[in-house]
Amino acid sequence: MEKNFFFKNSSIKQSIKYIWKFIIKAILMIVLNCCNFKFLKKNMKRKIYSKTGLIFIVCLFGKKIIKRNDRIRKYFYVLNRFIPNSQVIFSVSNFTKIDPKLIHYKNINISIERYEKENIEDVKKKYTREPYFYFNGLRFSFYQHFLNNHPEIKYVVVSDDDTLFFRDPFSLINRNPAVVHIMEDIYPFSKTQDGNFIWLKAWANLNNKIKEKCGFKPLNKELTSNEIKNLIPFNSGLMIGNSKNIIKISELISRRFLCPGIFPDNAEQGLLNYLELSGELKEINITIHRHNIFAGSFLSCPELMPIENYSQQINSNHLIAIHHHHFLNSSYIIKSPFLFQLIFNMTF
């Protein structure tokens, strides 16, 4: 009896010991998660270092979860392959969950930054149109705040998540550090069914009282005039330059974009083009180099190019980045065997 009592008593002690271990582990997990949350809150203030002073920034706001096989994987994969030692800032909403396997690469360093808490449902309640426009505009607010908090960053590449970099863009900065490089689209404003004309028109047609309240300069030009219709629009999906200039552009865009609120077809790309045509971009004293898709270092909307021009550009020695690559069909893809092998035949 005494022996059985001893073993029974010992078993109870063992159980209590395990329960205490479980409680201690649970407390430690809570503490670590709190510390991690505080780290994320303070993350914007830690210093970001790069050998060349150049960092890449890419934003994906409004998503509940970003999986390993999401489109942005190719963005990271290509940087890892072609531009080793890159420093990447990946900004997402406060609530976004990220698959850890998405951001672990040998040759690049990816830092997560969390910004704002509005999700797609919140945006849909406020506005009637595609939330995509709102989240695209929000990134310029993030650029402004993040770069102001990090004066140690000298140069920056800001781009869409469907941009692939094949050569180091620092070569452009080396030529003239004061210049901001911006990508052009393919169709001129004369193509009135194209998104660029529709978005520009939406900003141009803003109520005059709202324009005055938000500091917009009037366009004073007819959108169908010869002065405008033959111009090629900017594409806001890729900019490269020194941080001070990118801050100036971002501040100008975000101040105008967030002032009037969201309205139909209010893409920030249309706003960028409005600010160029109204002269407001020139007033902030920035020299802009436009990259035409037929001769520049950036290739946007390649699926709209004649295939001969695409083949020449994609295999040229001066091409740095390709934008909207996911629209390419097989007849375009096979024009660049290395691109097909490295990117479009990726296994996840």
Number of C-alpha atoms within 10 A of each C-alpha: 5 7 8 9 10 10 11 12 12 12 12 11 12 12 12 12 12 12 12 12 12 12 12 12 12 12 12 12 12 12 12 12 12 12 12 13 12 11 13 16 14 11 16 19 13 10 11 18 14 16 9 13 16 24 22 18 21 23 26 19 25 24 17 15 14 18 15 15 13 12 14 21 19 20 17 24 22 18 23 18 15 15 17 15 15 21 23 22 19 18 21 26 21 19 17 19 13 16 14 10 11 18 19 13 15 10 16 19 17 18 14 16 19 19 23 13 13 15 18 16 10 12 18 12 8 11 14 11 15 16 18 15 17 23 22 20 22 22 25 24 20 23 24 21 16 20 20 16 14 16 12 14 21 18 22 27 21 22 19 20 21 17 26 25 22 17 17 15 21 19 11 16 18 9 9 11 15 16 17 23 22 20 25 25 21 19 19 18 23 18 14 15 9 12 16 26 21 18 22 25 18 18 25 22 11 14 11 13 10 13 18 11 12 15 12 19 15 15 16 9 13 11 17 14 11 12 11 16 17 14 13 18 27 23 23 22 22 22 20 27 26 21 26 19 21 23 22 15 21 23 18 20 22 20 14 20 23 14 13 14 12 19 16 13 18 23 26 27 22 25 25 25 22 25 24 16 21 17 14 16 20 13 10 12 10 16 13 17 15 19 19 19 22 17 14 17 24 28 28 25 19 25 17 13 17 10 14 10 13 21 17 14 22 21 14 12 10 14 19 20 21 21 22 17 19 13 12 14 10 10 10 19 20 13 17 16 11 12 15 15 12 14 17 15 9 11 7 8
